[in-house]
Amino acid sequence: MLPNNQARAPTTRIVSQSVVPRDITEKFTQAASKLRTGQLVKDEYFTLFEAVGALEIMDSKMDSGYLGPEEKGQGLEDNYDVTRDLTPEEVVWIMDELLCHETAWHMGHPLSQTLFTSIYLNKLLWPIPDDIEDAHFGRGGLAKNQKLPDLVHIVLRAYCLGLIKCCNLVHTRVIVEFYYEEEDFSTQLYNRSLLPHLGPELFCALLDRAISWIDEQNEMDTAGKSAIKDRLDFRKQFLLALQQDILIVKSRSVDKLESCLAILPTLKESTNVGRPLPEAFSWKIQRKLASTVPPRPMVRISLEDALAHLQRLFQDGIHLNQILDYRGPSNLKVAVWTILSRKPQPSVYIRSLVQSVIMNNSTVLGDISAKKLLYDDLAVMVLPSSILLDPSLENSEVPSDPRFQMFQLMDGFVRRFTQPFVDTFRSACLNRCRIRRTICHTLADWDNLQMEAEDLDEQLRVLSEEPPLELPNGDTTYSYPLSSWAYHQKLIQFRLILQLGFELSIYAPEELPGIYWYLSHICSTHLGHIDRIRTFILSAAQRSRLNLAKRAVLRKTFHLFDRLTMQIVAVDAFAISLHALYVLLSRHRILPTAAAPHAYSNDKLRYELRMKPFLNITLPELVPYEEYNREATLQGDSDEVVMERATKAIGEARKAWETTLANGPFDDWDGEKHNAPAVEDDWKRDVKDTMRACIGASIAIETVKKAIRSRAQPLNLRVSIPEAGSKGRWHDWWVVPQVSQVLPSVKA
């Protein structure tokens, strides 16, 4: 034993410098061939660290310096000469391939597997150029008096530099907003620079010079000349469109995006002009990039897919202009959610741009203050013509004046609630999975906000001398407008969490009856809450004399209540009908379920799992499992009663959705038309898909009804549940089962 103050010297294996290495591959192979399959031989000195190290060294997927048998003699460097002369057809192909790689990057693939596999781009970007003149293909290896081919130096260089600047503008916009690495977008630059220190005007000048040079080439083939010019023109228009960026809020101009959209068909038509030159791209460049991961395969997408993705990007950018006209918070939310709920979802650049449009430098849509957005929603929902929102409160300077104290309390409310409220708009800009996950987290925040708002309501009630409202049972209560508004926002998030769960295929088939019941329960709670708000506003209006302006504000509030009520009734009725339908399918054991029983779960545990976002929410209280199970399975109700429930509810749902469709997407209570045709078309398409789902549910209910009345045991029915996004799923939020009759087999 050594004393505690002495350290034990580490044991080392001494290797003599005179040891001569020799190849043991053949002997090792012979020895390994004598082992039985599955037999393991382990040297006690060969540790796990050494084993992993050996794998990294010997595996081409882990070792960037490893050369396989097929690569021996090629070396780690590419021998491609970027100063070589190219034909117009080869230039066209390189431009198209770069466009495909650029689009793949927009889709979320890393630069190391897309654009940074281009030898031409690598030559321009490394070493990092100091100015625009330093970025050329002959860097470091150009002999004295050697001149680069004009087609390469003037045309291809201008296109490549324009592309780099486009990527820089996209990268700059995305990284300042909320996005998720590896899910939405890869921002890693691998110690390369996208030339952010150079202004876009320099790149536009290069592209203009290249276009002029192409126009002067009379001897060039007409097809190649036209194809190159179209690609240069597209690159310039794309660069100008990206340069506009957030300035679209002021300019409202979409001319550049429309120009890009108009050029895409021309690019597609001239695709066959290009002549492949695959050696201009190499995955070996990854070995030179600053990366912690080994080289990965080059990502390749077809030009057709790239152009389709760009077409959607430009179209979404054009339609973004239709959310810029501010007509109140409810209309803004409809426009934002409708545009960003498209399938496929808009690209991460568009979603980042929408985030900036919604809130940039504490202003909404460029010129609306965040406070006004919050006050406008309060005014239309809970405080129409209220003194609490009166701008003159700010002029009160005497601390003992109730108006001064009300302003102080409302100012604190604005500081606390503005950002969470704006985030309810911005959350739509995330990918669909993250929207649900984010709302699950913010729901708890809104629960705390509601309690804070209730404390403010108590203080404001005393200052404003609000009279109580007497209930039919003799009790009295107060309006609590701020906490009522927070509760309204919270109930909207409840419904979103449940309905996005259907879209994301979170629920198993056996869980669908219970989840649709819970959705109906939340809708009923929300309807009751809106009726409560309406009652207090109506009572306050009857107590005071209203001028014409205040009457108009009151009509706007009640008009919004009618619209909200109809939409929630439509959701509620459809949820009730699907709940009843699934109860029937589950009772008769024809609902598709997992083949094997759930060994480590039961209904109660699954309920706790699904209700996890709601466990700590104080209001509405979580339904106890026993009550949930009783209501979700409709215990005590016969099949006839359940069938009648489903039939009646689906009829009400169809009527409610028809009324919702007739009301339109926007709250045009003043008769002024909201000019957003693209948003309106998408919204109507979504509602019509829901109505088709209603028709499908009606057919399924009738099929089950006939089978049950036939008294056949078991029911001769086959049930399939379409997956989200499939052809048989009319709407992602409404999982309508496809029920078909199975004819009995005929015995010979």
C-alpha positions in Angstrom: 0.0 0.0 0.0 1.2 3.5 -0.9 0.8 6.5 1.5 -2.1 8.8 0.7 0.2 11.6 -0.3 2.0 9.5 -2.9 0.6 9.0 -6.4 1.0 5.8 -8.2 2.9 6.1 -11.5 0.8 5.0 -14.5 1.7 1.7 -16.1 2.9 2.1 -19.7 3.8 -0.4 -22.3 7.2 0.3 -23.7 7.6 -0.2 -27.4 11.1 -0.6 -28.7 12.1 1.7 -31.5 13.8 -1.2 -33.2 10.4 -2.9 -33.8 9.8 -3.4 -37.5 6.2 -3.4 -38.6 5.0 -6.2 -40.8 1.8 -7.0 -42.7 -0.2 -9.6 -40.8 -3.3 -9.5 -42.9 -2.9 -12.9 -44.5 -2.1 -14.7 -41.1 -4.9 -12.8 -39.4 -7.4 -13.9 -42.2 -6.3 -17.5 -41.8 -6.7 -17.4 -38.1 -10.1 -15.7 -38.3 -11.4 -18.3 -40.8 -11.0 -21.0 -38.2 -13.4 -19.3 -35.8 -17.0 -20.4 -35.6 -19.8 -17.9 -36.5 -20.5 -15.8 -33.4 -17.3 -16.8 -31.6 -15.5 -13.8 -30.1 -11.8 -13.5 -29.3 -10.8 -10.7 -27.0 -7.4 -9.5 -25.9 -7.4 -8.2 -22.4 -5.1 -5.4 -23.4 -7.3 -4.4 -26.4 -9.6 -1.9 -24.6 -12.9 -0.4 -25.8 -11.1 2.9 -26.6 -8.7 1.1 -28.9 -11.5 -0.8 -30.5 -13.4 2.3 -31.3 -10.2 4.0 -32.5 -9.6 1.0 -34.9 -13.1 1.4 -36.3 -12.6 5.1 -36.9 -9.3 4.5 -38.7 -10.4 1.5 -40.8 -14.0 2.6 -41.7 -14.3 4.9 -44.7 -17.5 6.4 -43.2 -15.5 7.6 -40.1 -12.1 8.4 -41.5 -11.9 11.4 -43.9 -8.4 10.4 -44.9 -9.1 6.8 -45.7 -8.9 5.7 -49.4 -10.8 2.6 -50.5 -9.5 0.1 -53.0 -11.4 1.9 -55.8 -9.8 5.2 -54.9 -6.2 4.1 -54.7 -4.0 6.2 -57.0 -6.6 9.0 -57.0 -5.3 10.8 -53.9 -7.1 13.1 -51.5 -7.2 16.0 -54.0 -9.3 16.5 -57.1 -7.4 17.0 -60.3 -10.2 19.0 -62.0 -8.9 22.2 -63.6 -11.3 25.1 -63.0 -9.4 27.3 -65.5 -10.2 25.0 -68.4 -12.4 26.1 -71.3 -16.0 25.0 -71.2 -18.7 24.7 -73.8 -21.9 26.6 -73.4 -23.7 23.3 -72.9 -21.4 22.4 -70.0 -21.9 25.8 -68.4 -25.7 25.3 -68.6 -25.4 21.9 -66.9 -23.1 23.3 -64.1 -25.6 26.2 -63.5 -28.5 23.7 -63.3 -26.6 21.4 -60.9 -25.7 24.4 -58.7 -29.4 25.4 -58.6 -30.3 21.8 -57.6 -27.7 21.9 -54.8 -28.9 25.4 -53.7 -32.5 24.1 -53.5 -31.4 21.0 -51.5 -29.8 23.4 -49.0 -33.1 25.3 -48.8 -34.7 22.0 -48.0 -32.5 21.5 -45.0 -29.4 19.6 -46.2 -26.0 20.8 -45.1 -23.8 22.9 -47.4 -21.1 20.2 -47.1 -23.3 17.8 -49.0 -24.7 20.3 -51.5 -23.1 23.5 -52.7 -19.7 23.0 -51.0 -19.2 19.9 -53.2 -18.7 22.3 -56.2 -15.0 22.7 -57.1 -15.8 26.1 -58.7 -17.4 27.4 -55.5 -14.6 26.1 -53.4 -12.1 27.9 -55.5 -14.0 31.2 -55.1 -14.5 30.9 -51.4 -11.1 29.5 -50.1 -9.0 31.3 -49.0 -11.7 33.9 -48.1 -11.4 36.7 -50.7 -10.9 40.3 -49.4 -12.9 41.9 -52.2 -14.9 41.0 -55.3 -11.9 41.2 -57.6 -10.0 38.6 -55.4 -12.8 36.1 -55.9 -11.9 34.4 -59.2 -11.1 30.9 -60.5 -7.4 31.4 -61.1 -6.5 32.1 -57.5 -3.1 30.7 -56.5 -2.5 28.7 -59.6 -2.7 31.1 -62.6 0.5 31.4 -64.5 1.8 34.8 -65.5 0.0 36.4 -68.5 -2.4 33.4 -68.5 -6.0 34.5 -69.3 -9.1 32.6 -68.2 -11.7 31.7 -70.8 -14.3 34.5 -71.0 -17.2 32.0 -70.7 -15.7 30.8 -67.4 -14.3 34.0 -66.0 -17.2 36.4 -67.0 -20.3 34.2 -67.1 -19.8 31.2 -64.8 -18.0 33.3 -62.2 -20.8 35.9 -62.1 -23.4 33.2 -61.7 -21.5 31.5 -58.9 -20.8 34.7 -57.0 -24.5 35.7 -57.4 -25.5 32.3 -56.0 -23.2 32.8 -53.1 -24.7 36.1 -52.3 -28.2 34.7 -52.5 -27.2 32.1 -50.0 -25.7 34.8 -47.7 -29.0 36.7 -47.7 -31.0 33.6 -46.9 -28.6 32.5 -44.2 -28.7 36.0 -42.6 -32.5 36.1 -42.5 -32.9 32.5 -41.1 -30.3 32.7 -38.3 -31.9 35.7 -36.6 -35.3 34.0 -36.3 -36.5 30.8 -34.6 -35.5 27.6 -36.5 -34.4 24.1 -35.6 -31.0 22.9 -36.8 -31.2 19.5 -38.6 -35.0 19.8 -38.7 -35.6 22.9 -40.7 -32.3 24.3 -41.9 -28.5 23.7 -41.6 -26.7 27.0 -40.9 -23.2 25.5 -40.5 -20.7 27.3 -42.8 -17.7 25.0 -42.1 -15.2 27.9 -41.7 -16.2 29.3 -45.1 -17.6 32.7 -45.8 -20.6 33.6 -47.9 -19.1 37.0 -48.5 -21.4 39.1 -46.2 -18.9 42.0 -46.3 -19.7 42.6 -50.0 -22.8 44.5 -51.0 -25.4 43.0 -53.4 -24.9 45.7 -55.9 -21.4 44.4 -56.8 -22.9 41.0 -57.7 -25.7 42.6 -59.7 -23.1 44.5 -61.7 -21.2 41.2 -62.4 -24.4 39.6 -63.6 -25.3 42.6 -65.8 -21.8 42.4 -67.4 -22.2 38.7 -68.0 -25.6 39.2 -69.6 -24.2 41.9 -71.9 -21.2 39.7 -72.8 -23.6 36.9 -73.8 -25.7 39.2 -76.0 -22.5 40.2 -77.9 -21.6 36.5 -78.8 -23.0 36.1 -82.3 -21.2 32.9 -83.0 -22.5 31.0 -80.0 -25.2 28.4 -80.5 -28.6 30.0 -80.2 -30.0 27.4 -77.8 -27.0 27.5 -75.5 -26.8 31.3 -75.6 -30.5 31.6 -74.7 -30.3 29.1 -71.9 -27.3 30.8 -70.3 -28.9 34.2 -70.5 -32.1 32.9 -68.9 -30.1 31.5 -66.0 -28.1 34.7 -65.5 -31.3 36.7 -65.6 -33.0 34.3 -63.1 -30.0 34.6 -60.7 -30.1 38.4 -60.9 -33.9 38.5 -60.2 -33.6 36.0 -57.4 -30.8 38.1 -55.8 -32.9 41.3 -56.1 -35.9 39.5 -54.5 -33.8 38.3 -51.6 -32.2 41.7 -51.2 -35.6 43.2 -50.7 -36.3 40.9 -47.7 -38.1 42.6 -44.8 -38.4 45.8 -46.9 -41.4 44.2 -48.6 -43.4 45.6 -45.6 -42.7 49.1 -46.9 -42.5 48.6 -50.6 -45.3 46.0 -51.0 -43.5 45.1 -54.2 -43.4 41.5 -55.5 -42.2 42.3 -59.0 -38.9 40.5 -58.6 -40.6 37.3 -57.2 -43.1 37.4 -60.1 -40.1 37.7 -62.5 -38.4 34.7 -60.9 -41.7 32.7 -61.2 -42.1 33.7 -64.8 -38.6 32.5 -65.7 -38.9 29.0 -64.2 -40.8 27.4 -67.1 -38.1 28.7 -69.5 -35.4 27.0 -67.3 -37.4 23.8 -67.4 -37.7 23.9 -71.2 -34.0 24.4 -71.7 -32.8 21.6 -69.4 -31.9 19.3 -72.2 -29.4 21.8 -73.5 -26.9 21.0 -70.8 -24.1 18.5 -71.2 -23.2 16.7 -67.9 -19.8 17.4 -66.4 -19.9 15.5 -63.1 -16.2 15.9 -62.3 -17.0 19.6 -61.5 -18.5 18.3 -58.2 -16.7 16.2 -55.7 -17.5 15.0 -52.1 -13.7 15.0 -51.4 -13.9 18.7 -50.7 -15.6 17.8 -47.4 -12.2 16.6 -46.1 -11.0 20.2 -46.2 -14.1 21.7 -44.4 -14.1 22.4 -40.7 -16.5 19.7 -39.6 -16.8 17.3 -36.7 -18.5 14.7 -38.7 -17.0 12.4 -41.4 -17.7 12.9 -45.1 -21.2 12.1 -46.1 -22.6 11.3 -49.5 -23.4 14.2 -51.9 -27.1 15.1 -51.9 -28.7 15.0 -55.3 -32.2 16.1 -56.3 -33.6 16.4 -59.8 -34.0 19.7 -61.5 -37.7 19.1 -61.8 -38.0 18.8 -58.0 -35.8 21.8 -57.5 -37.9 24.0 -59.8 -41.1 22.8 -58.1 -39.7 23.8 -54.7 -38.6 27.2 -56.0 -42.0 27.7 -57.6 -43.7 27.2 -54.2 -41.1 29.5 -52.5 -41.8 32.3 -55.0 -45.5 31.8 -54.8 -45.5 31.8 -51.0 -43.4 35.0 -51.1 -45.9 36.7 -53.4 -48.8 35.7 -51.2 -47.0 36.9 -48.2 -47.9 40.4 -49.4 -51.5 39.6 -48.6 -51.0 39.5 -44.9 -49.5 42.9 -44.7 -52.8 44.9 -44.7 -53.7 45.1 -41.0 -57.4 44.6 -40.4 -57.4 43.5 -36.7 -55.7 40.6 -34.8 -58.3 37.9 -35.7 -57.9 38.6 -39.4 -54.1 38.6 -39.1 -54.1 35.3 -37.3 -56.3 33.7 -40.0 -54.0 34.9 -42.8 -50.8 33.8 -41.1 -52.1 30.4 -40.1 -53.7 29.8 -43.5 -50.5 30.6 -45.5 -48.2 28.6 -43.2 -50.5 25.6 -43.0 -50.0 24.8 -46.7 -49.0 21.4 -47.8 -46.1 21.1 -48.3 -45.3 23.8 -45.7 -43.5 26.9 -46.9 -39.7 26.8 -46.9 -37.8 27.9 -43.8 -36.8 31.2 -45.5 -40.4 32.2 -46.0 -41.3 31.2 -42.5 -38.4 33.2 -41.1 -39.4 36.2 -43.2 -43.0 35.9 -41.9 -41.6 35.9 -38.3 -39.8 39.1 -39.1 -42.9 40.6 -40.7 -45.0 39.8 -37.7 -42.6 41.4 -35.2 -39.5 43.4 -36.1 -38.0 46.2 -33.9 -41.1 46.1 -31.7 -43.5 46.8 -34.5 -46.0 44.5 -36.2 -46.3 44.5 -40.0 -43.9 47.4 -40.1 -45.9 50.2 -38.6 -48.3 48.7 -36.0 -47.1 48.8 -32.4 -47.3 45.6 -30.4 -49.3 47.4 -27.8 -51.9 48.4 -30.4 -52.2 44.7 -31.5 -52.8 43.7 -27.9 -55.3 46.5 -27.2 -57.2 45.8 -30.5 -57.7 42.2 -29.5 -58.8 43.2 -26.0 -61.2 45.8 -27.3 -63.0 43.4 -29.6 -63.0 40.4 -27.2 -63.6 41.7 -23.7 -63.3 45.5 -23.4 -65.3 47.2 -26.1 -65.3 51.0 -25.5 -63.8 50.4 -22.0 -62.1 53.2 -20.0 -59.2 50.8 -19.4 -58.1 51.1 -23.0 -58.7 54.9 -23.2 -55.5 56.6 -24.5 -56.3 59.6 -22.3 -55.3 57.6 -19.2 -51.7 58.2 -20.1 -52.2 62.0 -19.5 -53.0 61.5 -15.9 -50.1 62.6 -13.7 -51.5 62.6 -10.1 -50.6 59.4 -8.4 -53.8 59.4 -6.3 -56.0 59.7 -9.4 -57.7 56.4 -10.2 -57.0 57.0 -13.9 -53.3 57.2 -13.2 -53.4 54.0 -11.2 -55.4 52.2 -14.0 -52.8 53.3 -16.5 -50.0 52.0 -14.4 -51.7 48.6 -14.0 -52.6 48.4 -17.8 -49.0 49.4 -18.7 -47.7 46.5 -16.6 -50.2 44.2 -18.3 -48.9 45.3 -21.7 -45.3 44.7 -20.7 -46.1 41.2 -19.4 -48.5 40.0 -22.1 -47.3 41.6 -25.4 -44.6 39.1 -26.2 -46.6 36.0 -25.3 -49.5 37.3 -27.4 -47.3 38.1 -30.4 -45.7 34.6 -30.1 -49.2 33.0 -30.7 -48.8 34.4 -34.2 -45.1 33.6 -34.6 -45.5 30.0 -33.5 -47.3 29.2 -36.7 -44.0 29.8 -38.5 -42.4 26.7 -37.0 -42.5 23.3 -38.5 -45.7 21.4 -37.7 -44.1 19.2 -35.0 -42.5 22.1 -33.3 -45.8 24.1 -33.3 -47.5 21.5 -31.2 -44.5 21.0 -28.9 -44.1 24.8 -28.4 -47.8 25.2 -27.6 -47.6 22.4 -25.1 -44.9 24.5 -23.3 -46.5 27.9 -23.6 -49.8 26.5 -22.3 -48.4 26.4 -18.8 -47.1 30.0 -19.3 -50.5 31.2 -20.2 -52.0 29.4 -17.2 -49.7 31.5 -15.0 -50.5 34.6 -17.1 -54.2 34.0 -16.4 -53.7 34.0 -12.7 -51.6 37.3 -13.0 -54.4 38.8 -15.0 -56.9 37.8 -12.4 -55.0 39.8 -9.8 -54.9 42.8 -12.1 -58.7 42.4 -12.6 -59.3 42.6 -8.9 -57.4 45.9 -8.6 -58.9 47.4 -11.7 -62.4 46.4 -10.6 -62.0 48.5 -7.4 -60.6 51.5 -9.4 -63.2 51.4 -12.1 -66.1 50.8 -9.6 -67.5 48.0 -11.7 -70.9 46.9 -10.4 -71.4 43.2 -9.9 -73.7 41.0 -12.1 -76.4 39.1 -10.2 -76.8 35.5 -11.2 -80.2 33.7 -11.3 -79.3 31.8 -8.1 -78.8 35.1 -6.2 -75.0 35.1 -6.2 -73.0 38.0 -7.7 -69.9 37.9 -9.9 -67.6 40.2 -11.8 -66.5 40.2 -15.4 -62.7 39.7 -14.9 -62.0 40.9 -18.5 -58.2 40.4 -18.6 -58.2 36.9 -17.2 -61.2 36.0 -19.4 -59.2 37.1 -22.4 -56.2 35.0 -21.3 -58.5 32.0 -20.7 -59.9 32.4 -24.2 -56.3 32.4 -25.6 -55.6 29.3 -23.5 -58.6 27.4 -24.8 -57.6 28.0 -28.4 -54.2 26.4 -27.6 -56.0 23.5 -26.0 -57.8 22.8 -29.2 -54.7 23.2 -31.3 -52.7 20.7 -29.3 -55.4 18.1 -29.7 -56.0 18.7 -33.4 -52.4 18.9 -34.3 -52.1 15.5 -32.6 -54.3 14.0 -35.3 -52.3 15.7 -38.1 -49.0 14.3 -36.7 -50.5 10.8 -36.2 -49.7 10.8 -32.4 -52.8 8.8 -31.4 -53.3 5.1 -31.8 -56.6 3.9 -33.3 -58.0 2.8 -29.9 -57.3 6.3 -28.5 -59.4 8.1 -31.1 -62.8 7.8 -29.3 -61.4 9.4 -26.1 -59.4 12.1 -27.8 -62.4 13.2 -29.9 -64.5 13.2 -26.8 -61.9 15.5 -25.1 -61.9 17.8 -28.1 -65.7 18.1 -27.8 -65.3 18.7 -24.0 -62.9 21.6 -24.6 -65.2 23.0 -27.3 -68.1 23.0 -24.9 -66.0 24.7 -22.3 -65.0 27.3 -24.8 -68.6 28.0 -25.9 -69.6 28.4 -22.3 -66.8 30.9 -21.8 -67.7 33.0 -24.8 -71.3 33.1 -23.6 -70.1 34.4 -20.2 -68.1 37.2 -21.9 -71.1 38.1 -24.1 -73.3 38.3 -21.0 -71.1 40.7 -19.2 -70.6 42.9 -22.3 -74.3 43.0 -22.9 -75.0 43.9 -19.2 -72.5 46.7 -19.3 -74.0 48.1 -22.5 -77.5 48.1 -21.0 -76.3 50.1 -18.0 -74.8 52.9 -20.1 -75.8 55.2 -22.9 -73.9 54.4 -26.1 -73.2 56.8 -28.9 -73.0 55.7 -32.5 -69.3 55.0 -32.4 -69.6 52.8 -29.3 -72.6 51.0 -30.8 -70.5 50.2 -33.9 -67.7 48.8 -31.6 -70.3 46.7 -29.8 -71.7 45.3 -33.1 -68.2 44.4 -34.1 -67.7 42.4 -30.9 -71.0 40.5 -31.2 -70.3 39.8 -34.8 -67.0 38.3 -33.9 -68.7 36.2 -31.1 -71.1 34.9 -33.6 -68.3 33.8 -36.0 -66.3 32.2 -33.2 -69.3 30.4 -31.8 -70.2 29.0 -35.2 -66.7 27.7 -35.8 -66.4 26.1 -32.4 -69.9 24.6 -32.8 -68.8 23.1 -36.2 -65.7 21.5 -34.5 -67.7 20.3 -31.5 -70.4 18.6 -33.6 -67.9 16.9 -35.9 -65.9 15.7 -32.8 -69.1 14.3 -31.2 -70.1 12.4 -34.3 -66.6 10.8 -34.8 -66.5 10.0 -31.1 -69.8 8.1 -31.3 -68.7 6.4 -34.5 -65.5 5.2 -33.0 -67.3 4.0 -29.9 -69.4 1.7 -32.0 -66.4 0.4 -33.9 -64.6 -0.2 -30.7 -67.5 -2.0 -29.0 -67.9 -4.5 -31.8 -64.1 -5.0 -32.0 -63.7 -4.0 -35.6 -61.5 -1.0 -34.9 -57.9 -1.7 -36.1 -55.6 -2.0 -33.2 -52.1 -3.3 -32.6 -51.7 -7.0 -33.2 -49.9 -7.7 -29.9 -51.5 -6.6 -26.6 -49.9 -3.7 -24.8 -47.6 -5.4 -22.3 -46.4 -2.3 -20.5 -49.4 0.0 -20.7 -53.1 0.3 -20.0 -55.8 2.7 -20.8 -55.2 4.8 -17.6 -51.5 5.2 -18.3 -52.1 6.1 -21.9 -54.6 8.7 -20.8 -52.1 10.2 -18.4 -49.5 10.3 -21.3 -51.9 12.1 -23.7 -53.0 14.5 -21.0 -49.5 15.3 -19.9 -49.6 18.9 -21.4 -52.7 19.6 -19.3 -51.7 18.0 -16.0 -50.5 21.1 -14.3 -53.2 23.5 -15.8 -55.5 24.9 -13.2 -58.3 25.8 -15.5 -60.0 24.0 -17.2 -59.3 21.2 -14.7 -58.2 17.9 -16.0 -61.0 15.4 -16.3 -60.5 12.5 -13.9 -59.8 9.2 -15.6 -62.9 7.6 -14.3 -65.1 10.3 -15.7 -63.1 10.4 -18.9 -63.4 6.6 -19.3 -67.2 6.7 -18.7 -67.8 9.5 -21.1 -65.3 8.3 -23.8 -66.9 4.9 -23.9 -70.5 6.1 -23.5 -71.1 3.6 -20.7 -74.8 2.8 -20.2 -75.8 4.0 -23.8 -77.1 1.3 -26.1 -75.9 1.0 -29.7 -79.2 2.6 -30.9 -78.6 5.7 -28.7 -75.0 6.0 -29.8 -76.0 5.7 -33.5 -78.6 8.4 -33.0 -76.0 10.6 -31.4 -73.6 10.1 -34.3 -76.3 10.7 -36.9 -77.6 13.9 -35.3 -74.2 15.3 -34.6 -72.9 14.8 -38.2 -76.0 16.6 -39.5 -75.3 19.5 -37.2 -71.7 19.5 -38.2 -72.4 19.7 -41.9 -74.8 22.6 -41.4 -72.3 24.4 -39.2 -69.4 24.0 -41.6 -71.6 25.2 -44.5 -72.4 28.4 -42.5 -68.7 28.8 -41.6 -67.8 28.6 -45.3 -70.5 31.2 -46.2 -69.1 33.5 -43.5 -65.7 33.5 -45.1 -62.3 33.6 -43.5 -62.2 37.3 -42.5 -64.2 39.3 -40.0 -65.5 41.9 -42.5 -68.1 43.3 -40.1 -67.9 46.8 -41.6 -68.7 45.5 -45.1 -65.2 46.4 -46.4 -63.7 43.5 -48.4 -60.4 42.1 -47.2 -58.2 41.9 -50.4 -56.4 38.6 -49.9 -57.6 36.1 -52.6 -54.8 33.6 -52.1 -55.5 33.4 -48.4 -59.2 33.1 -49.0 -58.8 30.4 -51.6 -56.6 28.3 -49.2 -59.0 28.8 -46.3 -62.0 27.8 -48.4 -60.2 24.8 -49.7 -59.4 23.7 -46.1 -63.1 24.1 -45.0 -64.3 22.2 -48.1 -61.9 19.4 -47.2 -63.5 19.3 -43.8 -66.9 19.2 -45.4 -65.8 16.3 -47.6 -64.7 14.6 -44.4 -68.2 15.2 -43.0 -69.7 13.5 -46.0 -67.3 10.6 -45.5 -68.2 10.3 -41.9 -71.9 10.3 -42.8 -71.4 7.4 -45.2 -69.4 5.5 -42.5 -72.1 6.0 -39.9 -74.8 4.8 -42.3 -72.8 1.7 -43.1 -72.3 0.9 -39.4 -76.0 1.6 -38.7 -77.1 -0.9 -41.4 -74.7 -3.6 -40.2 -75.9 -3.2 -36.6 -79.6 -3.3 -37.6 -78.9 -6.5 -39.5 -78.2 -8.2 -36.2 -75.2 -10.0 -37.7 -72.7 -11.2 -35.1 -69.9 -10.4 -35.7 -70.5 -7.4 -37.9 -69.5 -8.1 -41.5 -67.5 -4.9 -41.7 -63.9 -4.0 -42.6 -62.4 -0.7 -41.2 -59.3 1.1 -42.3 -58.0 4.3 -41.0 -56.2 6.5 -43.6 -52.9 7.9 -42.7 -52.3 11.7 -42.6 -51.5 13.0 -46.0 -52.9 10.0 -47.8 -55.6 10.2 -50.5 -58.3 8.7 -48.3 -57.7 11.3 -45.5 -59.8 14.3 -46.6 -58.5 16.5 -43.8 -55.5 15.9 -41.5 -57.5 17.0 -38.4 -60.4 14.7 -39.0 -59.6 11.0 -38.9 -62.6 9.5 -40.7 -62.5 5.7 -40.9 -63.3 4.0 -44.1 -65.9 1.4 -43.4 -66.9 -1.2 -46.0 -69.1 -4.3 -45.9 -67.5 -7.7 -46.2 -69.6 -10.2 -48.2 -69.8 -13.6 -46.5 -67.8 -16.3 -48.2 -69.9 -18.8 -50.2 -69.1 -22.4 -49.5 -68.9 -24.7 -52.5 
